[in-house]
Amino acid sequence: MTLRITNILGDIGSVIEWPFVHVARGVSIVTTALRNYPAVRDAIVGLLQKIEAVSTDATAAASQDESNPVADAAEVAAAVAVYQYVKQTFLPAMKAAYDAEVTVATEAQDIANKAAAARSEAARKAAATRTAQSTVTTVPVPPDSGTTTS
């Protein structure tokens, strides 16, 4: 029973920890993307501009006490523009940046794997050499007494 409670508490801790861990990673990823990928930076700025336009239209529509077809149509048009922007510009820019990062990470990992394999092969050869040297035995030669027997 104690093990089950410990497992449950561990699960709860993981759920509580998740947003904090992933928010920090998200901030790091966004910071890197904004710095290293101008297309991502432009896409995020464009997205924020579209959202600002929607919020302006929404505020204007909400400030009226009655239904206003013109303001409502403008709100719908702004929302559709945001959707189209996200679908056609924002998500492709994010995917391209992600794919570029995956490619860089994969190449770096391949280089690290090859270096580790080379070190491993060198270590294997060194161990084989040490083993071969330690198994060579020398047989002492008795000193020559200089006498002959007949």
Secondary structure, 3 states (H helix, E strand, C coil): CHHHHHHHHHHHHHHHHHHHHHHHHHHHHHHHHHHHCHHHHHHHHHHHHHHHHHHHHHHHHHHCCCCCHHHHHHHHHHHHHHHHHHHHHHHHHHHHHHHHHHHHHHHHHHHHHHHHHHHHHHHHHHHHHHHHHHHCCCCCCCCCCCCCCC
